[in-house]
Amino acid sequence: MKTSAWYKTIIYSLLVLFSIYFLFPFIWIVLTALKTESEVYQYPLVFFPGGWRFSNFVDAWNAQPFSKYLLNSITITVLTTIGQIISCSMIAYGFSRYEFKFKNGLFILLLATMMIPWDVTMIPLYMQFNLFGWINTLKPLIIPAFFGSAYYVFLLRQFLMGVPKELEHAAKIDGANDFQTYSRIFVPIMKAPLTLIAVLNILSVWNDYLGPLIFLQDRSKYTLALGLAAFKGVHELQIIPIMSITILMIIPPVIAFLFAQKYIVEGISGAIK
C-alpha cells in the first residue's frame, strides 16, 4: 500500500510539473498582456504585473474592427462545421452500409485526394471561384465544406464499419426507411466521432490564415486570423496589444475543446455503448 501511494505521488508530481512546463508560455502571455508598457521592458524581468490592466484587452480590441472579424470567423466556423458533419456523415454512411459497383475503387480515389497538398490546388480553386464570382466573399471558405473532407469521411467510415448490421435490420423491421435509419439510428451512434470532427474542424478553420488571405480582399470580410496578422504588422513593436489580441483569439477553440473533451475521450467505444 505504501509503495503504491508513493508511486502515485511521484506520477502525479511529474504530471503537475509537465503541465506547468507546457502551460508556462500561455501563462506568460496572459501576464504580459496585463502589464504596463514599462513593466514589459523592465530589467530584471517582472513576472507579475503591478496594476493588472484589463483595459489593455479593450484598447487592443478597439484598435481595429475586431468585432467584425470575430463575426466573420464565427460565421465561417459554424457553417463549415455544420457542412462537414452533414456531408461527411452521409458519405461515410453510404460507403460503410451500402454495396454498389466500384465502391472500393471510389473510396481509394477519395483517400488519394488526401495526398494532394492544398498548395497545389490553390491556383485552380482561385480560378474556379473567380469564374463563379465568389472572390472577396465568404463563399469559397464555406461552401466546399458541404462537399465533405476525405479525412473526416475516412474516420467516420472506419467507425461505422464496426457497427453491427442488426441495428439496420431492426430499424427496417420497425418500418424505418434509409434516411430514418441514418438520422435516428446512426447519427446518435456517431455522437463521439462527430464531436471529434467538429472540434478538429473548428481548430482548423478558426486558425486558417492562407485561405482567407487568398480569397478575401476587403478588410470588412477579414477573419480573426487575417485581422491579427494585419494588426501585428501595424503594432509590430508593441508587445501588449499583440498579446491581448492573441489571448482573445485562442479563447474560443479552448472553450470548444473543454466542452467536447468528454466525447473525445469517450471515443468510439463509448459511442457504441
N, C-alpha and C positions, 0 to 999 in steps of 0.2 A: 504493500500500500504506500509506504514512504517513497519507494523507488518510483512508483507511478506518479505520485504527487510532484516529486522533484522533476521528473521528465516533462510533465505538463507545464510546470512553471518555467522551465528552460525554453520549451517550444513557444509558449505564449510571449515570453520576454523577447525572443528573437523575432516573432511576428510583429510585436509592437515596434521594435527598433527598425525593422524593414519598412513598416508603414510610415514611421516618422521620416525615414530617409526619402521615400518616394513622394511623400506629401510636402516635404520642406520647400521645394520650388513654388508650389501653389501657395503655401503659407507666406512665403517671402513676397510673392506678387501682391497678395491681399494687403499685407502690412505696408508695402511700398506705396500702394495706391492711397493709403490713408495718411501718408506723411505730408509734411510741407516741403517746398522746393529746397529749402536749406538743409533739411534733415536727410534728403536723398543723397546729397553730395557731401555730407559731413564725414570727416575722418577723425578718429576711427568710426567705423560704421555704427549706426544706430539701428538696433533690431526692432524695438517697439516705437511707434510714433508717439510724439509728445502730445499732439492735440486731437488725434483721431478725427481727421477732417473728412467726414462722409460727404461733404459738399463737393469733393473732387469728382465723384461719380456724376453728380448733376451737371457740373460745369463741363465735363468731358462729353456727356450725352447731348448737351445743348450746343456744342461747338459745331456740329453738323446735323443734318436731318436724320438722326439715327432711328427716330420713331418710324419714319417711312421705310428705312432699310429693314427694321425689325418686322414690319408688316409684310414686306415683300418676302423675307426669309420664312416667316411663318406660313404664308400662303403657299409658297413652293414646297416647303417641307411637308405640310399636311396633305396637300393634294397628291404629291408624288408617293407618299406613304400609303394613302388610300388606293392609288392606282397600282402600286406594286403588290399590295395584299390581295386585291381582287384578281388581277391578271395572273399573277404567279400561282395563286392557289387553284385557279381554274385550269391553267395549263398543266400544272403538276397532277391535278386530279385526273385529267384526260390521259396523261402519259402513264399513270400508275394503275388505273382501274379499267381502262378500255383496251381492247385488242383491235388493231387496224393495220392495214398494209403500210409497210415501210416505217413502222413505229420506232424501231431501234435505230434505223438509219437517220430518221429525223431528230431523234434525241441526241445522237452522236454529233450531228450537224449543229444542233443547238449548243452543245458543250464546246464545240470547236470555236464558236464565236468568242468564248472566254479568252482564247489565246491571242485575239487581235487587240492590240493596245488602242485605247481611246484616241491617242495622238494620231494614229493612222487614219481613223475615220473622221477626224476633226474637220478637215477641209471639205470632204464630200457632204458631211452633215451641214456645214455652213452654207454650201451651195444649194442644198435641198431646201433648207429652211428659208433661205433668201428667195428661192423660187416661190415658196408658199406665202411669202410676205410676213414671216414671223420674226425677222431680225428686229432687235430692240423691243421685243415683247417678252413676256414670261412663258409663252407657249413652248419654245424649244426646251425649256427646263422642266416642264410639267408633263406635256402630252406623251413623250416617249415612255414615261413610267407606266402608262396604261397598256403598254405592249409587253410588259414583263422584263425580267432580268434572268439571264441564263443561270447565274449562280444561285439566286433565290429559288428558281424552279428546280434546280438540282437538289437543294436542301429539302424542299417540300416533297419532291418525288421520292427521295430515299426514305423519308419518314413514312409516307403513305404506303410504300411497298410492304411495310411491316404490319399494317392494319389488317385484321382478319377479314376474309371475304364474307363471313357470316353476317356482318353488320349490313352489308348491301342486300343480302338475301332477306334478312328480317325486315328491312325497310320496304322491299318490293312486295313482300307478303302483306304488309300493312297498307299497301296501295300507294306508296310514295313513288313519284316519277324521278327521273335522273337529277333534275335541278333540286328537288326537295331532299333527295338523298345527300347531294353535295352540301346544300346550305344548312340543313337541320342535323345531319349526322357527322359529316366530315369537317365542316368549319369549326364546330366546338371542339372536336378532337385535335385540330391543328392549332389550338389556342397558344400553346407554348412556342412552337416554331414560328408561328405568325408574329408573336410578340418579339421574338428574336430578330426576325426580318425587319419589323418596324423600327426597332432600336438601331440596327445596323444602317438602315436607310436614313434615319434621322441624323445619325452621326455623319454619314457620307454627304448628304445634301446640305446640311447646316454648315459644314466646313468647306464646301465646294467653292473654289476660287476661279479655276480655269474656265468652267462652263459659263458662269455669268460674265466673266471678262471678255469672252469671245462674242457672246450673243447680245449683250446689253451695251448700249451706248449712252442713253440718257441717265443722268445721275439719279433722277427720281425713281428709277427702276432698279437701282443697285440693291444687292443683298448686304447683309451684315458683314460677310467675309470680304466682299469687294469694298464696302464702305470703310472697313477697318484698315484695309491696305491703303486706301486713299488718305485716311486720317493719319496713318503712320508717315506718309510722305510729307504731309503738311507739318506734323509735330515730331519730326524725326529726332530732335534733340530734347524733347520734353518727355521725360520718363513717366511722370504721374498720369497724364491723360491717356497714354497708351496702355498702361497697366489697368487703369479704371475700365476702359472700353473692353479690354481683353477679358477681364473678370465677368463683365456683364454678358459677354458673348458666350462664355463657356457654361454659364448657369443653366440654360435650358437643356442641353444634352445631359448634363449631370442629373438634373431632375428626372429626365426621361429614363435614364439608366436606373436610378434609385427606385422609380415607380415600377419598372419592369423586371428588376433583378430576381424577384421571386419566381417568375415564369421562366427566366433564362436559366436559373439554377435548377429549377424543376425539370427542365429538359423534355426530351421526347418520351422517356419512360413515364414521367409524371402526367403527361398529356394523355397517354393511352389509359392510364388508371382513371 
